Amino acid sequence: MTPPRASELGLIGCHACGLVCERQTPQAPCPRCGATLHRRRPDSLARSAALLLAGLILYVPANLLPVMSTTMLGAPEESTIMSGVIDFWRSGAWDIALIIFIASVVVPCTKFIAMGALLWHARQGSADGRVARARLYRGVELIGYWSMLDVLVVGMVCALVQFNVLSSAAPRIGILFFGLVVILTMLSAMQFDPRLTWDGKDGNERHSPG
């Protein structure tokens, strides 16, 4: 048997605090936190897609522009994300190289693909793989907490290099773009309403106002 929907039971959940309330008049406030009650977040797909697209655009300069500048014995050298990965690998610091590669390439690309798939299926109202898509969304939320590892590594490397009187290091503009990519993808995931996964052609919530 298919479990009843909240709309069938006359209930609505607050997207801010999670309180389940009896359905009231449109735009009614939550009795616990005061947030406006919506059956689905307004313009969830449009906002999430716009933020994801902005993050994808900024990901290009984040990879092409230098993220760190190092000076060894008076010889300056600027490194992009991938050149930094290669340099760390060649120097024997494969663990740092692996962390940067995962945090800077694998995680962002995975989030772009996952969020794109979630948005596309929700837009199409697909009923296939709903449980898998719900788990995928939770996975995107989970890896979002580790998305700033690359920025943290650059900061640590810059701090460590300063201890050497013959060398220095400083972050460059690329790391700013990468930080913006992380923020935009996290906001995209936050704007996406996971309840849309369970809506579709067999549901009555997808095209409901509010």
C-alpha positions, 0 to 999 in steps of 0.5 A: 500500500502507498503511504498517504500524502501529507496533503491527503491528511490535511498536513503541511510541514514547515521548511524552516523548523520541520514542524508538521502543522494542520494545513491552514490558509495560504501563506500562513505562518508556522506556529513555532518559528513564524516562517511562512508555510509552503507545501513546496518551496517557492521557485525551488527548481529555478533558484537551485538551477540558477545557483548551480549554473553560476557555480559551474561558470565560476568553476572554469576560472577557478581551475584556470587561474592560479590559486597559490603563489610560492617563492623559493630562493627568490624565484616566484612560481604560481600554481593552478589547482591541477599543477599544484596536484602534480607538484605535490605528487612529484614531490612525494606528498601524494596524500596532500595531492590526493586530498586536493584532487578529491576536494577540487575536482572529484567533489565539485564535479560529483555535485554538479552531476548529482544536482543536475540529475536531481533538478532534471528528474524533478522538472520532468516529474519522473517517478523512477528511482525516487528512493535512490534520488532521495539518497543522492540528495542526502549524499550531496548534503553530506559532501557539502561539509567537506567542500572547503578542504582545498581552501583549507589545504592552501591556507595551511601550505601558505602558513607552513611555507612562511616558517622558511626564511628562504621561501614564501607563499600566498593565495591567489585569485583562483582560490576566491573563485573556488570558494565561490563555487563551493558556496554556490553549490551548497546554496543550490542544494539548500534551495532544492526542495527534496520533497519534489522528488516524491512529486510527479505525474502520479502526485498532486503536489507538483503543480500546486501553488505555494 
